[in-house]
Amino acid sequence: MNIKISLTLTLLLTHLPALAATETEYELGGFLKANARYVDGTIAFQPSWNGDGTIQEEAKRTQFGAQESRFNLKLIRGEITGFAEIDFVGSSQGNPVISNSYSPRLRHAMIQYREFTAGQTWSTLVNTSTFAETADLGGPLVGQAMVRQALLRYQTDHWQVALENPYTYGTQASDTQEQKNWIETDNDYIPDAIIRYDQQGSWVNISVSGLIRYLDPSDTAQLGLGGSLAAKINTFGKDDLRFQLHYGNLGRYVGTDAAKDIICGEIETTSSAMVAYRHFWSETTRSSLFYGHTRTEVEQTDRSHFGVNLFTNLTPGLRVGVELGRYQIDDSQYSWSSKQVQTGQSNYAQFTLQFHI
């Protein structure tokens, strides 16, 4: 639940003889989240599973943390809406020896005016209503569209058209299997273009998206195309089915580092899927069973994540949950990142307590 505060700001307009009053509404939101996570297996520990991973000797690790807590501020003044959000994932100032300090990370900073949105927010390819409810941050990211970036978007009731920040992620055409270097992004000068159609009703929220990209690193140029289908379908009672299907030259847009845009000068093709079913045992207690998978054709990465959880609301603003799952890597050839064939799996258990502001 957001906290709403309405203030009246008196603005002095130098070209008018009188004062004008403009009401601005502030909404404070976010949550505090405490996690306890246990991982056992041959894939190195991650605070939450993404599409990457390093194979190691079998190991066990437990970590407590609160860095997934986030805070946001929404400002509404007439037809203008501003939204900014931070959390503390992915960076640290201290260490477990002393302070466990974490640096703030910008998630969103955007402005909406009528049908236009500008700034950093979810990519137009992302349909957040189809994310599974999970203890692991973001759920089965390996099978989802999960990108936030700067963009300019025009939106109507059913259509969205956007130009988004261009960036080529991958390796150079001159690379060999033994010597590989990141692509230089000096020639990322044409924005990525996305068009999306949405249909919402009492029982379904569905979106179909298309992506067009021109990738022009220093030693190759590629036209990339990709498509995405995502839906949330209400089934029985309060239950729902959520899924995403992705195919094409989607690269960094899907799988959260499971796929690159270009491998040794060749554009990558990705197939990804995510499905989750949520069942309500009572008005406040529910479980989700979920699965995510990504496979690439050039680098031949194969990553999957599945799990099951149980959540209940102790109060309207306080929820507690426990989740069990597995993350697997079944790459079929020499991996660019690890310089070896990667095969491994890790099981995990996670307890989470989340207090919504």
C-alpha positions in Angstrom: 0.0 0.0 0.0 1.4 3.4 -1.0 1.3 6.4 1.3 -0.3 9.4 -0.4 0.4 13.0 0.6 -1.2 16.0 -1.1 0.5 19.3 -0.9 -0.4 22.7 -2.4 2.6 24.4 -4.0 2.4 28.2 -4.6 4.3 29.1 -7.7 5.3 32.7 -8.5 4.8 33.2 -12.2 6.7 36.4 -13.2 4.7 37.0 -16.3 1.4 37.0 -14.4 0.2 39.5 -11.8 -1.1 36.9 -9.4 -0.1 33.7 -7.7 -1.1 30.3 -9.1 -1.6 27.3 -6.9 -0.8 23.8 -8.2 -1.6 20.7 -6.2 1.0 17.9 -6.2 0.3 14.4 -4.9 3.1 12.4 -3.5 3.0 8.6 -3.2 5.7 6.8 -1.2 6.0 3.1 -1.9 8.3 0.1 -1.8 9.0 -2.6 0.8 11.5 -3.9 3.3 12.6 -7.5 2.5 14.7 -9.9 4.6 16.0 -13.1 3.0 17.6 -16.3 4.2 19.0 -18.3 1.3 20.7 -21.7 1.1 22.4 -23.1 -2.0 23.9 -26.6 -2.5 25.4 -27.7 -5.8 28.0 -27.2 -8.5 26.8 -23.8 -9.8 28.4 -20.9 -7.8 26.2 -19.2 -5.3 24.1 -16.3 -6.6 21.8 -14.1 -4.4 19.2 -14.7 -7.1 19.5 -16.9 -10.2 20.0 -15.1 -13.5 20.9 -16.6 -16.8 24.6 -16.6 -16.1 26.5 -19.0 -13.9 29.9 -20.5 -13.1 30.6 -24.2 -12.6 32.6 -25.1 -9.5 33.3 -28.0 -7.2 30.2 -28.9 -5.2 29.7 -26.5 -2.3 27.1 -25.3 0.2 26.4 -21.7 1.3 23.9 -19.8 3.4 23.5 -16.1 3.1 21.2 -13.7 5.0 20.4 -10.3 3.3 18.2 -7.3 3.1 19.6 -5.6 -0.1 16.5 -6.4 -2.1 14.5 -3.8 -0.1 13.4 -0.9 -2.3 11.9 2.6 -2.1 10.0 4.7 -4.6 8.4 8.1 -5.0 5.6 8.9 -7.4 4.7 12.6 -8.1 1.4 13.5 -9.8 0.8 17.1 -10.9 -2.1 17.5 -13.3 -1.2 15.5 -16.5 2.4 15.0 -15.4 3.6 11.9 -13.5 7.1 11.3 -12.3 8.4 8.1 -10.8 11.7 7.2 -9.2 12.8 4.0 -7.5 16.0 2.6 -5.9 17.1 -0.6 -4.3 20.5 -2.0 -3.2 21.0 -5.1 -5.3 24.3 -5.7 -7.1 26.7 -3.3 -5.4 28.3 -3.1 -2.0 30.3 -0.5 0.0 31.1 -2.7 3.0 31.6 -6.4 3.6 30.3 -9.2 5.9 33.2 -8.6 8.2 32.0 -5.2 9.4 29.0 -3.4 7.9 27.3 -5.3 5.0 26.7 -1.9 3.4 25.1 -1.7 0.0 25.0 1.2 -2.4 21.7 2.5 -3.8 20.9 1.4 -7.3 18.6 3.4 -9.7 15.8 1.1 -11.0 13.4 3.7 -12.4 13.5 7.4 -13.2 10.8 8.4 -15.7 8.4 11.1 -16.6 4.9 10.5 -18.1 3.0 13.3 -19.9 -0.3 12.2 -21.5 0.6 9.4 -23.9 4.3 9.9 -23.7 6.9 8.3 -21.3 10.6 9.3 -21.2 13.4 8.2 -18.9 14.5 4.9 -17.4 11.9 2.2 -16.8 10.8 -1.3 -18.0 11.5 -2.0 -21.6 8.4 -2.1 -23.7 9.1 -5.7 -24.3 8.5 -6.5 -20.6 5.0 -7.3 -19.4 5.4 -7.2 -15.6 1.9 -8.7 -14.9 3.2 -12.0 -16.1 6.1 -12.2 -13.5 5.6 -15.1 -11.1 5.3 -14.5 -7.4 8.6 -15.8 -6.0 11.0 -15.5 -3.1 14.0 -15.5 -5.5 14.2 -12.0 -6.9 12.4 -11.8 -10.2 11.6 -15.5 -10.4 12.7 -17.6 -13.3 14.6 -14.8 -15.0 16.3 -17.2 -17.3 13.1 -17.5 -19.3 11.8 -13.9 -19.0 12.1 -10.6 -20.7 13.7 -8.5 -17.9 15.3 -5.2 -19.0 15.1 -1.7 -17.6 16.6 1.1 -19.7 16.2 4.6 -21.0 13.5 5.0 -23.7 11.0 7.3 -25.3 7.5 5.7 -25.6 4.1 6.6 -27.0 1.2 4.6 -25.6 -2.6 4.3 -26.3 -5.1 2.0 -24.8 -3.9 -1.0 -26.8 -0.7 0.0 -28.6 2.8 1.0 -27.5 5.6 2.2 -29.8 9.1 2.9 -28.4 12.6 3.9 -29.2 15.0 2.4 -26.6 18.7 2.7 -25.7 20.9 0.7 -28.2 23.6 -1.5 -26.8 25.4 -4.4 -28.4 26.5 -7.2 -26.0 28.8 -9.9 -27.3 32.1 -10.8 -28.9 34.0 -9.5 -31.9 34.1 -11.2 -35.3 37.9 -11.5 -35.3 37.8 -13.5 -32.0 38.8 -17.2 -31.9 37.7 -19.8 -29.4 40.9 -19.2 -27.4 41.0 -15.4 -27.6 37.7 -13.5 -27.2 37.1 -9.9 -26.5 34.0 -7.8 -25.8 32.5 -5.9 -28.7 33.2 -2.1 -28.7 29.9 -0.2 -28.6 31.1 3.0 -30.3 28.8 2.4 -33.2 25.5 1.8 -31.3 23.8 4.9 -32.9 20.4 3.6 -34.1 17.9 3.1 -31.2 16.2 -0.2 -30.7 12.5 -0.1 -31.9 9.7 -2.0 -30.2 6.0 -2.1 -31.0 3.6 -3.8 -28.7 -0.1 -4.7 -28.7 -2.0 -5.2 -25.4 -5.4 -6.7 -24.7 -6.9 -6.7 -21.2 -10.1 -8.1 -19.8 -11.7 -9.5 -16.7 -9.9 -12.9 -17.3 -6.8 -12.1 -19.3 -3.9 -9.7 -19.8 -2.0 -10.5 -23.0 0.7 -8.7 -25.0 2.4 -9.3 -28.3 5.6 -7.5 -29.0 8.1 -7.1 -31.9 11.7 -5.9 -31.6 13.9 -4.4 -34.4 17.6 -3.7 -33.8 20.5 -2.6 -35.9 23.7 -3.9 -34.4 26.8 -2.2 -35.8 29.9 -3.0 -33.9 33.4 -2.1 -35.3 33.8 -5.2 -37.5 30.3 -6.4 -38.4 26.7 -5.1 -38.9 23.6 -7.1 -38.2 19.8 -6.5 -38.4 18.1 -8.2 -35.5 14.4 -9.2 -35.3 12.6 -10.8 -32.4 9.1 -11.5 -31.1 7.5 -12.0 -27.7 4.1 -13.2 -26.3 3.2 -12.8 -22.7 0.0 -13.4 -20.8 -1.7 -13.7 -17.4 -4.9 -15.8 -17.5 -7.3 -16.0 -14.6 -8.4 -19.6 -14.2 -10.4 -21.0 -11.2 -11.3 -18.8 -8.2 -8.3 -16.5 -7.6 -5.8 -18.9 -9.4 -3.9 -17.7 -12.5 -1.6 -19.0 -15.2 1.3 -16.8 -16.3 3.6 -17.4 -19.3 6.1 -15.8 -21.6 7.3 -17.0 -25.0 10.3 -15.4 -26.8 12.1 -16.1 -30.1 14.5 -14.4 -32.3 17.6 -12.1 -32.1 16.6 -10.8 -28.7 20.0 -11.1 -27.1 20.2 -9.1 -23.8 16.5 -8.5 -23.7 15.7 -12.1 -22.6 17.2 -14.5 -20.1 19.1 -12.0 -18.0 22.6 -12.8 -19.3 21.7 -16.2 -20.7 22.2 -14.9 -24.3 24.5 -12.4 -25.9 23.6 -10.3 -29.0 26.5 -11.3 -31.1 29.0 -14.2 -30.8 32.2 -14.0 -32.8 30.5 -11.7 -35.2 27.4 -13.9 -35.7 24.1 -12.7 -34.5 22.6 -14.9 -31.8 19.1 -16.5 -31.9 17.4 -17.3 -28.7 14.4 -19.4 -27.7 13.0 -18.7 -24.2 9.9 -19.7 -22.2 8.5 -19.1 -18.8 5.4 -20.6 -17.2 4.0 -20.2 -13.7 0.7 -21.4 -12.1 -0.4 -19.8 -8.8 -3.0 -21.5 -6.6 -4.7 -20.0 -3.6 -5.2 -22.4 -0.7 -7.2 -19.7 1.2 -7.8 -16.0 0.9 -4.3 -15.2 2.2 -2.2 -18.3 1.4 -1.1 -19.3 -2.0 1.6 -21.3 -3.9 3.3 -20.9 -7.3 4.9 -23.6 -9.4 7.2 -22.1 -12.0 9.7 -23.0 -14.8 11.9 -20.9 -17.0 14.2 -22.0 -19.8 16.5 -20.4 -22.5 18.5 -22.0 -25.3 20.7 -20.2 -27.8 21.7 -21.5 -31.3 25.2 -20.0 -31.8 26.8 -20.2 -28.4 24.6 -23.2 -27.5 23.8 -22.2 -24.0 21.0 -24.1 -22.2 19.8 -22.7 -18.9 16.7 -23.6 -16.8 15.2 -22.7 -13.4 12.2 -24.3 -11.7 10.7 -24.1 -8.2 7.7 -24.1 -6.0 6.8 -21.9 -3.0 4.3 -21.1 -0.3 3.3 -17.5 0.7 0.9 -16.2 3.3 -0.1 -12.7 4.4 0.4 -12.4 8.2 -1.2 -8.9 7.9 -2.4 -6.9 4.9 1.1 -5.4 4.5 3.3 -8.3 5.8 3.9 -11.5 3.8 6.1 -14.5 4.5 7.2 -17.2 2.1 9.4 -20.2 1.6 10.7 -21.5 -1.8 12.5 -24.6 -3.0 14.0 -24.9 -6.5 16.8 -25.8 -8.8 19.0 -23.9 -11.4 20.6 -25.9 -14.1 23.3 -25.3 -16.8 23.5 -27.8 -19.7 25.6 -26.0 -22.3 26.5 -28.3 -25.2 29.7 -26.7 -26.4 32.6 -24.5 -25.4 31.3 -21.5 -23.5 32.7 -18.0 -24.2 32.4 -16.9 -20.6 34.0 -19.9 -18.9 36.1 -21.2 -21.8 34.9 -24.7 -21.1 31.8 -26.9 -21.6 29.5 -26.2 -18.7 27.2 -28.7 -17.0 25.9 -28.4 -13.5 23.1 -27.8 -11.1 22.4 -26.2 -7.8 19.4 -26.7 -5.4 18.3 -23.8 -3.2 15.9 -23.0 -0.4 14.9 -19.5 0.5 12.9 -17.9 3.3 11.6 -14.4 2.8 9.8 -11.8 4.9 8.4 -8.7 3.1 6.8 -5.6 4.6 5.1 -3.3 2.1 5.1 0.4 2.7 
